[in-house]
Amino acid sequence: MAGWTLDRLAVRMEADLAFPTARLSEVDVATRPYGALQLGLTWVTSPSLALQLQARAHSSPLVGTGLPQLDDPCFYVLAGATLRIEGWPDVDLGLVENVWSPYRGADLAFVLAVRARR
Protein backbone atom coordinates (compact mmCIF):
# COMPACT_ATOMS: atom_id res chain seq x y z
CA MET A 1 0.00 0.00 0.00
CA ALA A 2 1.27 3.47 -0.84
CA GLY A 3 -0.22 6.91 -0.68
CA TRP A 4 0.53 10.53 -1.39
CA THR A 5 -1.23 13.77 -0.54
CA LEU A 6 -0.66 16.74 -2.79
CA ASP A 7 -2.50 19.85 -1.59
CA ARG A 8 -6.18 18.87 -1.95
CA LEU A 9 -5.60 15.62 -3.89
CA ALA A 10 -4.89 12.29 -2.19
CA VAL A 11 -3.70 9.26 -4.17
CA ARG A 12 -3.81 5.75 -2.72
CA MET A 13 -2.52 2.56 -4.33
CA GLU A 14 -2.77 -1.01 -3.08
CA ALA A 15 -1.61 -4.37 -4.38
CA ASP A 16 -2.50 -7.77 -2.93
CA LEU A 17 -1.18 -11.21 -3.81
CA ALA A 18 -2.25 -14.56 -2.33
CA PHE A 19 -1.17 -18.14 -2.84
CA PRO A 20 -3.88 -20.72 -2.06
CA THR A 21 -2.53 -24.10 -1.08
CA ALA A 22 -5.66 -26.23 -1.46
CA ARG A 23 -7.55 -27.93 -4.23
CA LEU A 24 -11.33 -28.23 -4.00
CA SER A 25 -11.33 -31.94 -4.71
CA GLU A 26 -15.03 -32.36 -3.87
CA VAL A 27 -15.94 -30.38 -6.97
CA ASP A 28 -12.70 -30.99 -8.94
CA VAL A 29 -11.71 -27.31 -9.01
CA ALA A 30 -8.10 -26.20 -8.84
CA THR A 31 -6.88 -22.99 -7.23
CA ARG A 32 -4.14 -20.64 -8.39
CA PRO A 33 -2.27 -17.59 -7.12
CA TYR A 34 -4.37 -14.46 -7.44
CA GLY A 35 -4.10 -10.77 -6.78
CA ALA A 36 -5.71 -7.38 -6.83
CA LEU A 37 -4.70 -3.84 -7.77
CA GLN A 38 -6.48 -0.74 -6.57
CA LEU A 39 -6.07 2.98 -7.26
CA GLY A 40 -8.04 5.60 -5.35
CA LEU A 41 -8.21 9.36 -5.72
CA THR A 42 -9.77 11.84 -3.30
CA TRP A 43 -10.26 15.49 -4.23
CA VAL A 44 -11.16 17.82 -1.37
CA THR A 45 -13.27 20.49 -3.05
CA SER A 46 -14.14 22.40 0.14
CA PRO A 47 -13.95 21.87 3.92
CA SER A 48 -17.34 20.16 3.73
CA LEU A 49 -17.07 18.08 0.53
CA ALA A 50 -14.60 15.50 -0.80
CA LEU A 51 -15.06 13.49 -4.00
CA GLN A 52 -13.64 9.98 -4.45
CA LEU A 53 -12.89 7.83 -7.46
CA GLN A 54 -11.55 4.30 -7.16
CA ALA A 55 -10.68 1.61 -9.69
CA ARG A 56 -10.03 -2.01 -8.75
CA ALA A 57 -9.04 -5.12 -10.68
CA HIS A 58 -8.77 -8.58 -9.18
CA SER A 59 -8.15 -12.05 -10.51
CA SER A 60 -9.86 -15.23 -9.35
CA PRO A 61 -8.31 -17.91 -7.14
CA LEU A 62 -10.34 -20.54 -9.03
CA VAL A 63 -9.46 -22.12 -12.36
CA GLY A 64 -11.25 -24.69 -14.45
CA THR A 65 -14.76 -24.28 -13.08
CA GLY A 66 -16.15 -23.76 -16.58
CA LEU A 67 -17.90 -20.59 -15.38
CA PRO A 68 -16.38 -17.29 -16.55
CA GLN A 69 -18.12 -15.60 -13.61
CA LEU A 70 -15.81 -17.55 -11.28
CA ASP A 71 -12.67 -18.05 -13.39
CA ASP A 72 -12.18 -14.64 -15.03
CA PRO A 73 -10.89 -11.40 -13.47
CA CYS A 74 -13.23 -8.54 -12.43
CA PHE A 75 -12.85 -4.78 -12.83
CA TYR A 76 -14.75 -2.22 -10.76
CA VAL A 77 -15.08 1.55 -10.67
CA LEU A 78 -16.43 3.33 -7.61
CA ALA A 79 -17.40 7.01 -7.37
CA GLY A 80 -18.44 8.65 -4.14
CA ALA A 81 -18.54 11.73 -1.98
CA THR A 82 -18.00 12.55 1.68
CA LEU A 83 -20.14 15.36 3.05
CA ARG A 84 -19.30 17.03 6.34
CA ILE A 85 -21.79 19.39 7.87
CA GLU A 86 -20.78 21.17 11.06
CA GLY A 87 -22.53 19.59 14.04
CA TRP A 88 -23.65 16.50 12.05
CA PRO A 89 -22.05 13.07 11.53
CA ASP A 90 -19.96 12.48 8.40
CA VAL A 91 -21.99 11.00 5.56
CA ASP A 92 -20.36 8.98 2.76
CA LEU A 93 -22.36 8.29 -0.38
CA GLY A 94 -21.04 5.96 -3.04
CA LEU A 95 -21.98 4.31 -6.30
CA VAL A 96 -20.21 1.11 -7.38
CA GLU A 97 -20.40 -0.08 -10.98
CA ASN A 98 -18.85 -3.27 -12.30
CA VAL A 99 -18.01 -1.45 -15.53
CA TRP A 100 -15.88 -3.91 -17.47
CA SER A 101 -17.28 -7.15 -16.05
CA PRO A 102 -21.07 -6.60 -15.96
CA TYR A 103 -21.90 -10.29 -15.53
CA ARG A 104 -19.76 -10.81 -12.40
CA GLY A 105 -19.91 -9.22 -8.97
CA ALA A 106 -22.00 -6.20 -8.05
CA ASP A 107 -23.53 -4.80 -11.22
CA LEU A 108 -24.63 -1.58 -9.56
CA ALA A 109 -24.59 -0.85 -5.83
CA PHE A 110 -25.16 2.21 -3.68
CA VAL A 111 -23.14 2.67 -0.51
CA LEU A 112 -24.13 4.82 2.48
CA ALA A 113 -22.02 5.22 5.60
CA VAL A 114 -22.63 7.53 8.54
CA ARG A 115 -19.82 8.16 11.04
CA ALA A 116 -20.12 10.10 14.26
CA ARG A 117 -17.28 12.49 15.10
CA ARG A 118 -16.02 13.19 18.59
Secondary structure, 3 states (H helix, E strand, C coil): CEEEEECCEEEEEEEEEECCCCCECCCCEEECCEEEEEEEEEEEEECCEEEEEEEEEECCCEECCCCHHHHCCEEEEEEEEEECCCCCCEEEEEEEECCCCCCCCCCEEEEEEEECCC
